[in-house]
Amino acid sequence: MASWQEERVKALPDPPAKIGQRAFLHRLVIDYLDQICKDHQIVIKERKYSVVRPSSVAEVRAIWITEILTPGKKANHVFCWKNSYDKSVALALCAGLQLVESKTILITGEYYEVARRMAKNKTLDELRWFLREAISNMTVRSNALADYLFALAKIPLNEFDLKVILFDLIVRKIIMPKQFFAAYEAMKALKQPPTLCRLYLAFAGLLKDQSALSLTKRSGALFKYIAEHSMERPPWWKKEK
């Protein structure tokens, strides 16, 4: 799926009248997020968009890469969001990181900030409030993801583990069969003793050039698999599960 320019996303037609009064318009979400980021002095250095069903009830997936660095200055914070005009989740956001050196994007895939619809008699001020709170929370979650990578770095893997994980990821369609050799070479390239963190970063690197839609889905699924395999629950899961 080809990437979309922001101007094309903002020019998408409004939703049908029967749902239009309660849907969040894509252009408004972008404009409000822009203003909130400016208010918080957050610079967005790159934006990636994908659009599903552009000619009808459009759904937008977006990845915004910020200039905010984690405490160790090894990764930038990433804000991911999706907005839909149909009966699915209307507006939701999740957190991620982009590694400074490799440009690999890591996405948790957990859309923890969700606004299903604008309730009757509610104003757009409520949308602004929701987005402002979501941005503040995503900053915290991106730092938590960076901390979680240190925990994964302490989990060693043997050759059997590596092969089982690779097979599982292909079966689950997180890594495509045609990427098998690239994934296998990524494993072999782990010159230092392999850990779950190094394997996660190696496989995530295979996904970084995909569209925003594919990247959010597969990177999120990869993170979930790694987190489950590690038996070390991310800190934010303990509070919500």
PLY file of the C-alpha trace (Angstrom):
ply
format ascii 1.0
element vertex 241
property float x
property float y
property float z
element edge 240
property int vertex1
property int vertex2
end_header
0.00 0.00 0.00
1.46 3.31 -1.13
2.16 6.09 1.34
-0.07 9.16 1.30
0.96 12.78 1.57
-0.65 14.73 4.39
-2.37 17.09 1.97
-4.20 14.16 0.34
-5.24 12.79 3.73
-6.70 16.14 4.80
-8.53 16.40 1.46
-10.38 13.10 1.92
-14.17 13.47 1.62
-16.23 13.86 4.77
-18.12 10.79 6.00
-21.74 10.13 5.05
-24.27 12.38 6.77
-25.66 9.57 8.94
-22.36 9.24 10.83
-20.67 12.52 9.95
-22.00 14.44 12.94
-20.30 12.09 15.41
-17.13 11.14 13.51
-13.77 12.82 14.01
-12.73 14.36 10.69
-9.22 13.35 9.66
-8.18 16.92 8.93
-9.35 18.06 12.38
-7.39 15.28 14.11
-4.25 16.30 12.21
-4.75 20.02 12.89
-5.42 19.48 16.61
-2.48 17.13 17.03
-0.27 19.66 15.25
-1.36 22.43 17.59
-0.96 20.29 20.70
2.54 19.26 19.65
3.43 22.92 19.08
2.04 23.82 22.50
4.25 21.14 24.06
7.21 22.14 21.85
7.22 18.68 20.25
8.80 18.73 16.79
7.52 16.12 14.32
10.36 15.30 11.95
8.62 12.70 9.79
5.04 11.62 9.07
3.86 8.42 7.40
0.25 7.84 6.34
-1.78 4.97 4.92
-5.44 5.17 3.92
-7.90 2.25 3.74
-11.06 2.64 1.59
-10.24 6.20 0.45
-13.27 6.42 -1.84
-15.84 5.53 0.83
-15.62 5.40 4.64
-11.93 6.12 4.96
-9.66 4.86 7.73
-6.32 6.59 8.26
-3.23 5.04 9.89
-0.43 7.45 10.80
3.06 7.27 12.28
4.56 10.51 13.55
8.26 10.43 14.45
9.24 13.13 16.91
12.54 14.73 17.86
12.02 13.73 21.51
14.85 11.44 22.62
14.70 8.75 25.27
16.88 9.35 28.36
19.70 7.31 26.84
19.40 9.27 23.57
19.30 6.05 21.54
15.75 6.42 20.21
13.15 9.00 19.24
9.59 8.88 20.51
6.98 7.78 17.96
3.26 8.59 18.07
0.95 6.27 16.15
-2.72 6.92 15.59
-5.65 5.65 13.57
-8.96 7.29 12.80
-11.96 5.70 11.15
-15.35 6.85 9.89
-16.98 3.41 10.14
-18.36 1.60 13.19
-14.96 0.38 14.41
-12.84 2.34 16.90
-13.06 5.94 15.74
-9.81 7.39 17.09
-7.03 5.59 18.93
-3.34 6.18 19.66
-0.36 4.06 20.68
3.31 4.66 21.43
6.58 3.57 19.87
10.22 4.35 19.25
12.56 4.87 16.31
16.15 3.83 16.93
18.57 6.64 16.12
21.24 4.55 14.36
19.25 1.98 12.37
15.99 3.98 11.95
14.12 0.81 12.96
10.63 1.59 14.25
9.26 -0.27 17.27
5.52 -0.09 17.95
3.71 -1.67 20.88
0.51 -2.02 18.86
-1.61 -1.38 21.96
-4.10 1.36 21.19
-4.61 2.33 24.81
-6.01 5.82 24.18
-9.39 5.29 22.53
-12.29 7.61 21.66
-15.05 5.60 20.02
-17.35 8.38 18.92
-18.14 11.96 19.78
-21.20 11.69 22.03
-24.27 13.75 21.37
-24.17 17.33 22.60
-20.38 17.12 23.05
-18.13 19.79 21.59
-14.86 19.64 19.73
-13.20 20.89 22.90
-13.58 17.34 24.19
-11.58 16.06 21.21
-8.82 18.57 21.98
-8.79 17.48 25.62
-8.63 13.81 24.65
-5.71 14.35 22.27
-3.83 16.54 24.75
-4.06 13.81 27.42
-3.13 11.12 24.91
0.05 12.92 23.83
1.14 13.31 27.46
0.54 9.62 28.12
2.37 8.50 24.97
5.50 10.30 26.06
5.48 8.26 29.28
4.81 5.02 27.41
7.60 5.56 24.90
10.07 5.92 27.77
8.60 2.79 29.37
9.15 0.88 26.12
12.80 1.98 26.08
13.20 0.72 29.66
11.56 -2.57 28.70
14.21 -3.18 26.03
16.83 -3.34 28.79
14.84 -6.16 30.41
14.76 -8.07 27.12
18.54 -7.62 26.80
18.98 -9.81 29.88
17.19 -12.82 28.33
19.71 -15.09 26.50
18.73 -17.29 23.56
20.25 -20.47 22.14
20.19 -21.65 18.52
17.06 -23.74 19.08
15.23 -20.71 20.50
16.19 -18.65 17.47
14.81 -21.21 15.02
11.58 -21.71 16.94
10.95 -17.98 17.13
11.64 -17.51 13.41
9.24 -20.34 12.53
6.53 -18.93 14.81
6.83 -15.45 13.32
6.40 -16.83 9.79
3.42 -19.00 10.80
1.77 -15.97 12.39
2.46 -13.94 9.22
4.40 -11.32 11.13
7.37 -12.06 8.89
6.49 -13.12 5.36
7.93 -16.39 3.94
9.82 -14.41 1.30
11.65 -12.69 4.16
12.87 -16.01 5.56
16.45 -15.72 4.33
16.67 -12.05 5.30
15.41 -12.97 8.77
17.82 -15.90 9.02
20.73 -13.69 8.00
19.60 -11.12 10.57
19.84 -13.81 13.24
23.28 -14.92 12.05
24.44 -11.31 12.09
24.04 -11.22 15.87
27.78 -11.24 16.52
27.39 -10.76 20.24
25.66 -13.47 22.32
22.03 -13.45 21.13
19.41 -12.04 23.47
15.69 -11.54 23.01
16.28 -7.80 22.65
18.84 -8.21 19.84
16.57 -10.67 18.04
13.58 -8.34 18.40
15.53 -5.41 16.96
16.90 -7.54 14.11
13.43 -8.68 13.05
11.86 -5.26 13.56
14.48 -3.90 11.17
12.95 -6.00 8.38
9.66 -4.09 8.71
10.85 -0.48 8.78
10.30 0.31 5.08
6.68 -0.85 4.99
3.59 1.35 4.82
2.14 2.88 7.96
-0.73 0.37 7.87
1.48 -2.71 7.51
4.08 -1.39 9.92
1.63 -0.68 12.73
0.02 -4.11 12.36
3.17 -6.25 12.01
5.41 -4.30 14.35
2.67 -4.38 16.98
2.19 -8.13 16.49
5.95 -8.67 16.71
6.16 -6.76 19.99
3.25 -8.71 21.46
4.87 -12.02 20.49
8.25 -11.03 21.96
6.63 -9.80 25.18
4.71 -13.05 25.59
7.77 -15.17 24.77
9.90 -13.34 27.30
7.52 -14.06 30.19
8.55 -10.57 31.33
5.38 -8.51 31.04
5.82 -4.88 30.02
5.32 -2.65 33.06
2.16 -1.03 31.68
0.53 -4.47 31.15
0.68 -5.19 34.88
-1.59 -2.24 35.53
-4.12 -2.98 32.83
-4.42 -6.74 32.55
0 1
1 2
2 3
3 4
4 5
5 6
6 7
7 8
8 9
9 10
10 11
11 12
12 13
13 14
14 15
15 16
16 17
17 18
18 19
19 20
20 21
21 22
22 23
23 24
24 25
25 26
26 27
27 28
28 29
29 30
30 31
31 32
32 33
33 34
34 35
35 36
36 37
37 38
38 39
39 40
40 41
41 42
42 43
43 44
44 45
45 46
46 47
47 48
48 49
49 50
50 51
51 52
52 53
53 54
54 55
55 56
56 57
57 58
58 59
59 60
60 61
61 62
62 63
63 64
64 65
65 66
66 67
67 68
68 69
69 70
70 71
71 72
72 73
73 74
74 75
75 76
76 77
77 78
78 79
79 80
80 81
81 82
82 83
83 84
84 85
85 86
86 87
87 88
88 89
89 90
90 91
91 92
92 93
93 94
94 95
95 96
96 97
97 98
98 99
99 100
100 101
101 102
102 103
103 104
104 105
105 106
106 107
107 108
108 109
109 110
110 111
111 112
112 113
113 114
114 115
115 116
116 117
117 118
118 119
119 120
120 121
121 122
122 123
123 124
124 125
125 126
126 127
127 128
128 129
129 130
130 131
131 132
132 133
133 134
134 135
135 136
136 137
137 138
138 139
139 140
140 141
141 142
142 143
143 144
144 145
145 146
146 147
147 148
148 149
149 150
150 151
151 152
152 153
153 154
154 155
155 156
156 157
157 158
158 159
159 160
160 161
161 162
162 163
163 164
164 165
165 166
166 167
167 168
168 169
169 170
170 171
171 172
172 173
173 174
174 175
175 176
176 177
177 178
178 179
179 180
180 181
181 182
182 183
183 184
184 185
185 186
186 187
187 188
188 189
189 190
190 191
191 192
192 193
193 194
194 195
195 196
196 197
197 198
198 199
199 200
200 201
201 202
202 203
203 204
204 205
205 206
206 207
207 208
208 209
209 210
210 211
211 212
212 213
213 214
214 215
215 216
216 217
217 218
218 219
219 220
220 221
221 222
222 223
223 224
224 225
225 226
226 227
227 228
228 229
229 230
230 231
231 232
232 233
233 234
234 235
235 236
236 237
237 238
238 239
239 240
